[in-house]
Amino acid sequence: MRKMKTKSAASILKITLVALFMVPTLLAIPTSEPAVASPIIKVSSAGALTAPPPPEPSIHSLANTRERGHIYQAVGAVIPGGGLSAIVNTKTTTYTAMKTLSVDYRLERWTGTVWVTFKANSNTATNSNLLNATSDWTVMPGYYYRVTSIHTAYDGSTTDTSKHVSGTVLF
């Protein structure tokens, strides 16, 4: 019985985290920078096999005007899914429906000196202003992970691209 309650609580936590991630970022400050970095999610280094990665510059993801292009929001995150499961979520939002929306994203692992691609995936939507992409990957314990995503919007004549780098998570 206790095992079922633990699994149920873990499932509810996963669903809650995914739902919270999908809510538009209310506290993001618009800038004219093309890339986005989030803060470190888990700061405890107990059990880490490497030193923590250096902090990324803080750049925010909401466009301040439509003059910047079609993309309004481009974000990605890695969320611990329990055990060695890493849930990767990305979201691309545009002002209006696009002919094609796509995202190429990769889960990166910190080696102690450089970020290397651990897993990668992509997703595409047509005739939409919203693209959500999710992957659930098993990771190696003791390493820091982050998500780097390239979001692309094509309206039939012009293409806009935005890059996002998530915060890091230690598994």
C-alpha positions in Angstrom: 0.0 0.0 0.0 2.8 2.4 0.9 4.5 1.7 -2.5 1.3 2.7 -4.4 1.1 6.0 -2.4 4.7 6.8 -3.3 4.1 6.0 -7.0 0.9 8.1 -7.0 2.6 11.0 -5.3 5.5 10.8 -7.8 3.0 10.8 -10.7 1.1 13.8 -9.3 4.4 15.6 -8.8 5.4 14.9 -12.5 2.1 16.2 -13.8 2.2 19.3 -11.6 5.8 20.1 -12.7 4.9 19.7 -16.4 1.7 21.8 -16.0 3.6 24.6 -14.2 6.3 24.6 -17.0 3.7 25.1 -19.6 2.2 28.2 -18.0 3.7 31.2 -19.8 6.6 32.9 -18.0 5.1 35.9 -16.2 8.2 37.2 -14.6 10.4 37.2 -17.8 11.8 40.6 -18.7 11.8 41.3 -22.5 15.2 42.0 -24.0 16.6 42.3 -27.5 18.9 39.3 -27.1 18.3 36.2 -29.3 19.3 33.5 -26.7 17.8 32.6 -23.3 19.4 31.2 -20.2 17.5 30.1 -17.0 18.9 29.9 -13.5 20.3 26.7 -12.0 17.4 24.6 -10.8 19.2 22.3 -8.3 22.2 23.8 -6.6 23.2 20.9 -4.2 26.4 19.3 -5.5 26.2 16.2 -3.2 27.0 13.2 -5.4 28.3 15.2 -8.3 31.1 13.6 -10.4 32.2 17.0 -11.7 32.4 20.5 -10.5 29.3 22.6 -11.3 29.2 24.3 -14.7 29.9 28.1 -14.8 26.7 30.2 -14.7 25.2 31.2 -18.0 24.4 34.9 -18.7 20.8 35.8 -17.8 18.9 36.5 -21.0 15.1 36.4 -21.1 12.7 34.9 -23.6 9.7 37.1 -24.2 9.7 39.4 -27.2 8.9 43.0 -26.4 7.4 43.9 -29.8 6.2 42.1 -32.9 9.0 43.9 -34.7 11.4 41.2 -33.4 9.6 38.6 -35.6 7.0 35.9 -35.2 8.3 34.2 -32.1 6.8 35.4 -28.8 8.2 32.7 -26.5 10.8 30.0 -26.9 11.7 28.0 -23.8 13.0 24.6 -22.7 13.6 22.9 -19.4 14.8 19.6 -17.9 12.8 18.3 -15.0 13.7 15.4 -12.8 11.1 12.7 -13.4 12.0 10.4 -10.5 15.0 8.1 -10.4 17.2 8.7 -13.4 14.4 10.0 -15.6 14.9 13.4 -17.2 11.8 15.0 -18.6 12.6 17.5 -21.3 9.9 20.1 -22.2 10.1 22.8 -24.9 7.5 25.4 -25.9 7.4 27.7 -28.9 4.7 30.4 -29.1 4.1 32.8 -31.9 1.9 35.9 -32.3 -0.1 34.3 -35.1 -0.5 30.8 -36.7 2.6 29.9 -38.7 2.9 27.7 -41.8 5.5 25.7 -39.9 6.8 25.7 -36.3 9.7 23.5 -35.4 12.1 22.9 -32.5 15.4 21.1 -32.4 16.4 20.3 -28.8 19.2 18.4 -27.1 19.8 17.3 -23.6 23.4 18.2 -22.8 25.7 16.7 -20.1 28.4 18.7 -18.3 31.8 16.8 -18.4 33.5 19.1 -16.0 35.0 21.2 -18.8 32.5 21.3 -21.7 28.8 20.6 -22.5 28.3 17.5 -24.7 25.1 16.3 -26.4 23.7 13.4 -24.5 20.3 13.0 -26.4 18.6 15.0 -29.1 15.1 15.2 -30.7 13.0 17.5 -32.8 9.3 18.2 -33.4 7.2 20.2 -35.9 3.7 21.6 -36.1 1.9 23.1 -39.1 -0.7 25.9 -39.2 -0.3 26.6 -35.5 1.0 29.3 -33.1 2.0 26.8 -30.4 4.4 23.9 -30.4 5.0 21.8 -27.3 7.6 19.0 -27.4 8.4 16.5 -24.6 10.9 13.7 -24.2 11.6 11.4 -21.3 15.2 10.1 -21.2 17.2 8.1 -18.8 20.3 9.9 -17.6 23.6 8.9 -15.9 23.8 9.8 -12.2 26.3 12.3 -10.9 26.2 14.7 -13.8 24.7 18.1 -14.5 22.3 18.4 -17.4 20.6 21.2 -19.4 18.5 21.6 -22.5 19.6 23.7 -25.5 16.8 24.4 -28.0 16.5 26.1 -31.4 12.9 27.3 -32.1 12.0 28.2 -35.7 8.8 29.8 -37.1 8.1 30.0 -40.9 5.1 32.0 -42.2 5.5 31.0 -45.8 8.0 33.7 -46.7 10.2 34.5 -43.7 11.9 32.4 -41.1 12.5 33.5 -37.5 14.8 31.6 -35.1 15.4 31.8 -31.3 17.8 29.9 -29.1 17.2 28.9 -25.5 19.5 27.4 -22.9 17.8 26.1 -19.8 19.1 26.0 -16.2 21.1 23.0 -15.0 19.9 20.0 -13.0 22.1 17.6 -11.1 21.0 13.9 -11.3 
